Amino acid sequence: MSQVALVTGASRGIGREISRWLASRGFDLILVARDAAKLADNAETLRREYGCTVSVVAVDLCDFDAARGAVQAEIRRRGRLDVLVNSAGIFRFGTSAMTVDDLDAMLSTNVKAVHNMCMACVDSLIESGSAHIFNVASITGVEPFAVVGGYATSKHALVGYSRSLARELLPKGIKVTTLCPDVVDTDMSAGSGLGPDQMIATTDISRAIEFVLSLSAAALVDVLVIGCKPVTGSVRSGA
């Protein structure tokens, strides 16, 4: 029976790339995002190219009850879950001048929704016996950037939550790794001031996951920071 991975934010960007990599490694998939059409397109591409079983859950992750219920129903239907990748996230500029609504939106999507997915999946991951959670944060979760204080707040919170979750779940057979990339070449990084050749490729995130999963059972990767080459005079908004 194939291992099953659940990926949030799987309709575009980092999430879409991670789902492609998991499919190429023989995982069956549960893809989660708001955009049903883009999810369906990705699912059909993965089925055609890799022959894997792919189901989609089109839901707003910030509708916490609906998202948790829909995901749990799909996991029950599959009968197992081995890997959870929380890659969905939003970005807004601003620090002192940022609106409370923008901050609240980032905390809801980048932190609360991740916690909700972990709650939804943890029992099934424990049953796997050897499972892994990957939470996609940002370099702004470990370093300060003047113009993105609200985003950094959400990602610092995610890093802190994930590290604590790792300590809670390790005795239950679940490892948790937080990925903290600098600017990744996706549509969310359009205002970064960097060109494509200066940004991290989405495939680098898949390679990071591949590296972590290839390690021995005794090896732990708590937080993995992936930086860009130093660039002078750019905004660098983060992943």
N, C-alpha and C positions, 0 to 999 in steps of 0.2 A: 504494500500500500504506500503510495507516494506521500511524502511530507506535505503539509499544508501551511502556506504563509498568508497572512492578511496584511495588506498594504493600504494605508490611508493616503489621501492626496494622489491617488493612482491615475487620475485622468490627464496629468500633465507633469512636466518638469522632472524633479528628482523622483517623485513617486512612480511616474511612468517608467523611468529608466530602471529603478530598482525592481519593479515588477517584471520587466523584460529580462533582467539578469536572473532573477529567481526562477522564471520559467525556463531559461536556458540551462539551469542546473537541475531540472527535473521536479521542481515544486509544482503542486497544484495551488491555485490562487483564489483568494477572496479579495476583490478590489473595491475600495470604498472611496466615494467622493460625492460632491453635489451634482455634478454635470452628468446626467444619465447618458446623453449622446456620446460624449467623449469617453466615458467609461466603456460603453458598449463597443466603440471603435477599437479601444485598446484591447479589450477582451477578445474580440474577433481576430485581431492581428496575432495575439499570443497563441490562441488555439491553432490558427493556421500555420504559424511558423514553428511552434514547438510541440504541438500535439498534447498540450496539458489541459486539464480541466480548470475552467475559469468561471467564477460566478461574480456578479456585481451587486453591490448594495449602494444605491443612489440615495443619499440622505445628507442632510445638513448636520455636520458633527456637533454643532452648537445647539441642536435640538437634542439634549442629552438623553432623555428617556427614549425617544424614537430611535436614535442612533444605537444606543446600547441594546435595545430590544431587537432591532433588525440584525445587528451583528451576531448576537447570541443565537438567534434563530438559524442563521446560516451556518454557524459553527456546529450547532447540534445536527443540522442536516448532513454536514460533512463528516462528523464523528471524530474530528481531531483538529488540533492546531499546534504547530511547532515553532513558528516564527511570527512575531508581530512587529511591523515597521510603522511607526507613527511619523509620517513625513508631511502631513498636511500642515500648512501654516500660512499666516498672512503677515504683511509688512506695511508699516506706516512710518513716514518720517516724523521727527520731532522729539524734543526733550522738554524744556520748560514751556514752550508754546504749544505743545501737543494737547489736543482736546481730551477730556475725560472719556468721551465716547470712543475715541480711537484707542486709548489705552485699554479700556474695558473690552473692546473687540479683540485686541491682540491677546489679552489674558485669557479670554474665553476660548479662542481658537488654539493658541500656542501652548496653553497650560491645562486649562480645565478639560478641554476635549481630549487631550492626551491621557489625563487621569481617567476619564470616563471610559476610554477604550481599554486601558489597562484593567480597570475594574471588570469590564465586559469579558475580557479574555483570560484572566488570570487562572481561573479554575481549570479551563481546558489546557492551558500551557503547563500547569502542574501535572496534569494527567499524562502529558507527553513524556515526562521523565527527564528530558534534556532539551530545554527550550531556550529561546533567546528573544529578548525585546530590544529593538533598536529605536531610540528616540532621536529624531533629527532636530538638533538645536542650531547653534550658530557660533561663530567665533565671538559674536557680541555677548554670548553667555559667559565668557571667561575674560573678556577684555572690554574696556570702556571706549565708546565712540561718541563724540560730542553731539552729533546731530540725530542720533537714533536711540535716545535714552529710553523711550517707551518700549521699543522693540527689544533693546538690551534687557530691560526689566523682565519682559516675558521670557526671554531665553535664559537669563540668570535663574529665574524661578524654575524653568524646565530642567536645567542642569542640576539644581539642588534637589528637586523632586526625584529625578532619575537616579542620582547617586544614593539617595536614601532608599528608594525602591530596590535598588540593586542589593543592598545589605539585607533588606527584609526577605527578598525572594531567593537569594542564593541557596539557603538551606533547603529550599523546596525544589531545587533543580532548575531554576531559571536564572540565566545571566542577563544583565541589563547593560547595554553600551550606549552612551550618548555621543553622537557624532556632532562635531562643532566645526563645520566648514566656514571658510571665508566666502567671498562672493562666488556664487555658482552661476554658470551660464544658463539662466532660465529667464522667462519673461518677468519674473519678480525683481530681477536685478537691473531693469532697464534704466533706472536713475542712478546707477552706481558710478558712472563716469568712466568705467573700464570697457575696453574692447574685448571681443570674444577670446583673443589670444592671451589676455591678461587674467581671465577668470578660470576658476576650477571647472573642469568638464563634469557633466552629470555622471559620466562613466567612472570618474574617480570615486564617487560615493559608493557605487557598486563594488569597486575594487576594495574599498575600505571594509565593506561588509564581508566580502570574500575572504579578506585577510583575517578578520576577527573569527569567522566561522571555521577557518582552517586550523586554528590553534588547538592545542591539546586541552583535555578536560580540566587540567589544573590551571590553565592560563586564563587570566581575567584582563579585559580591557574596559576600564571604567569610563574614561572620557578620551575621545580621540579627536585632536584638533588638526585640521587640514588648512594650512595657510596658503595665500597667494604669494607670488613673488613681490617683493617690496615695490610699491609704486608711489611716486611723489606727486602730491597735488590732487589726489582723487578723493571722492566722497567715501567710497567703500562702505556700503550700507550693510554688508553682511549677507548671509545665505538667505 
